[in-house]
Amino acid sequence: MDKFIPLASPDIRDEDIEAVVNVLKSGQLVQGKEVENLEVELSKFLNVPYCVMMANGTSTLQLSLVALGIGRGDEVIVPAFSYMATANVVELVGAKPIFVDIDINTFNINPQLIEEKISSKTKAIMVVHEFGLCADMNLIIDLCESHGLYLIEDAACAIGAKYNSRFAGSFGVAGSFSFHPRKAITSGEGGAVVTFDKSMANKLKTLRNHGIDALKPGVMDFILPGFNFRMTDFQAALLQSQLKRLDFALNRKRDIATRYLNELKNEDLTLPSVQNYSLPSWQTFHILLSNHLNQSAIILKLREFGIGTNYGAQCMPEQTYFKNKYGYNSNKEYPNAFRAFTNGLAIPLYEKLSDDQVTYIIDTINSL
Ligand SMILES: *Cc1c(COP(=O)(O)O)cnc(C)c1O
């Protein structure tokens, strides 16, 4: 290959650019009709009645916690392996993240390990559909019901993924999505919360816009100390344009993932395992290296071969802030999350990859 294959590359086309330029020319730049239209489109796509757009897929998680009244003295159960935002937002509202180890085959929270971590302070389970592979929801839903806990889904990676026949993000009181350029479709920065609960949606709309009463448009009444986590209309126009190609992008990514699953053959690699309840969105194709292979050496070696790779997500209790504050020993307490962090490797997977590039990636990795 004569051209470097990056780990990720957003697909921005002429029609996307035109949609953005049209909004810029219109003069209505923030939280206007394009954001509203996008909320309707995403609701329809995900089959959930309410959708609230925000600045990014971290503000969506943070405001979901705030809207549910979760804060000081409360605990929220999260997987030990995810992008840091999942645990950071729990800290940011003053609550304590309670980490649960993952299933090493799916990289998702191990539902069998959750119940022992539930205490009188637990208010919610924040489940992550890591890399766009669905978490095993049935037991998690049962636990939420039997212990009276809120179910929040961090579906940042999982737009279009399905658990059985239902979209990821449509199971809990709040389903959060990110539209960062690393995700399947992008608005640059952007996020969405979907919910079946109308009052939750209104509260989120109030919180994202300085606390203004969302039920009285045109009336300037501030009923809460709110944030400014609004989305711009040109971002919303970009995402509406991208959303039209989401099914195409998902299908192409599923085809590439199928090739990886069938053709990557190296005894020093373990491939992700797709459970029969999960139709993944394949946000990231994440493989595990055996202890014979050194993660950072492999990243450098593949870079020399013209292939961009990186570790996939963090063992969150192993990061300096959490380690210092709570004194975790991740290697012992969260061995699978620790292993996914130290031995994991995300390889390129996006719709713009050509068949030849996919073949090159497979051949190169097989010969490591
Ligand atoms: C990307 C991501 C986020 C954060 O989304 P941003 O839009 O970058 O704020 C949160 N959680 C997970 C699991 C993610 O992958």
The ligand as an SDF file (V2000), in Angstrom:
LIG
                    3D

 15 15  0  0  0  0  0  0  0  0999 V2000
  -17.0430    8.5670   22.2100 C   0  0  0  0  0  0  0  0  0  0  0  0
  -17.5610    8.0860   23.5130 C   0  0  0  0  0  0  0  0  0  0  0  0
  -18.0640    8.9700   24.5000 C   0  0  0  0  0  0  0  0  0  0  0  0
  -17.9180   10.4570   24.4140 C   0  0  0  0  0  0  0  0  0  0  0  0
  -18.4700   11.0730   23.3420 O   0  0  0  0  0  0  0  0  0  0  0  0
  -18.0140   12.5590   22.9560 P   0  0  0  0  0  0  0  0  0  0  0  0
  -19.0230   12.9430   21.9190 O   0  0  0  0  0  0  0  0  0  0  0  0
  -16.6240   12.4910   22.4360 O   0  0  0  0  0  0  0  0  0  0  0  0
  -18.1210   13.4110   24.1950 O   0  0  0  0  0  0  0  0  0  0  0  0
  -18.6390    8.4310   25.6360 C   0  0  0  0  0  0  0  0  0  0  0  0
  -18.6920    7.1000   25.8290 N   0  0  0  0  0  0  0  0  0  0  0  0
  -18.2070    6.2320   24.9330 C   0  0  0  0  0  0  0  0  0  0  0  0
  -18.3130    4.7640   25.2030 C   0  0  0  0  0  0  0  0  0  0  0  0
  -17.6060    6.6900   23.7610 C   0  0  0  0  0  0  0  0  0  0  0  0
  -17.1000    5.8050   22.8830 O   0  0  0  0  0  0  0  0  0  0  0  0
  1  2  1  0
  2  3  1  0
  2 14  2  0
  3  4  1  0
  3 10  2  0
  4  5  1  0
  5  6  1  0
  6  7  2  0
  6  8  1  0
  6  9  1  0
 10 11  1  0
 11 12  2  0
 12 13  1  0
 12 14  1  0
 14 15  1  0
M  END
$$$$
